[in-house]
C-alpha cells in the first residue's frame, strides 16, 4: 500500500508539472550532397507544431556544411531561413547563422559519445537580434541497424540557462537512408517548456564518382 501510494503521488506530481507545458510534433528532412570524401552539404528542412499539436509553429530550411577535419573531429556551419508563428509575436521571420565543432570523445565497439558546441546568431526581422550558445552530449548504442540514443543539451540565451533532453531510435539502412523517431523535452527561457515527438528522414541525394564500400 505504501509503495502504491508513493507511485500514485509521483504520477500526480509529474502530471501536474506536464500540465504547464505544451505538446507538439516535429518532422525533419535532411538531403545529403557529398561533395568529396570529407565534406557534405546537407539541405535541411523542418516543420514543427505547438498548442497540443493543433497549430503551426515553425518552418525552417537551409544548408549545412559538414567537414571532417579528423576521424573524431567534425566542423559544422549552417544558415536557416525561419518562418515562426506564435501568440507573441506572430509571423516572425528570422535568419539564423551558426557554427561550431563536434567531437567523438568515446568510440568503443558498442558505444559512442559525441559532443557538439555551437554559437548561433539570430537576425530577427523587425525585432531585436540575439545570440545563443549550446552544448550537447549524445550517447549512442551502436547496435547495427537499430541504434538507440539519448542526449542532454545546455543552452544559454541572453544570460538565461535552460536545457533539452531527448531519447530515441535511429534506423539505418544499407542505401544511405535512415529514419529516426524520438521524444524530446525542451525547456524555454521565456515560458513553459514543450514535449515533442520528432521524426527524421535522412538520405543521400548526390555522391560524386562511382559507389564504393564505406
C-alpha positions, 0 to 999 in steps of 0.5 A: 500500500505504501509503495502504491501510494508513493507511485500514485503521488509521483504520477500526480506530481509529474502530471501536474508539472506536464500540465504547464507545458505544451505538446507538439510534433516535429518532422525533419528532412535532411538531403545529403550532397557529398561533395568529396570524401570529407565534406557534405552539404546537407539541405535541411528542412523542418516543420514543427507544431505547438498548442497540443499539436493543433497549430503551426509553429515553425518552418525552417530550411537551409544548408549545412556544411559538414567537414571532417577535419579528423576521424573524431573531429567534425566542423559544422556551419549552417544558415536557416531561413525561419518562418515562426508563428506564435501568440507573441509575436506572430509571423516572425521571420528570422535568419539564423547563422551558426557554427561550431565543432563536434567531437567523438570523445568515446568510440568503443565497439558498442558505444559512442559519445559525441559532443557538439558546441555551437554559437548561433546568431539570430537576425530577427526581422523587425525585432531585436537580434540575439545570440545563443550558445549550446552544448550537447552530449549524445550517447549512442548504442551502436547496435547495427541497424537499430541504434538507440540514443539519448542526449542532454543539451545546455543552452544559454540565451541572453544570460538565461540557462535552460536545457533539452533532453531527448531519447530515441531510435535511429534506423539505418539502412544499407542505401544511405537512408535512415529514419529516426523517431524520438521524444524530446523535452525542451525547456524555454527561457521565456515560458513553459517548456514543450514535449515533442515527438520528432521524426527524421528522414535522412538520405543521400541525394548526390555522391560524386564518382562511382559507389564504393564500400564505406 
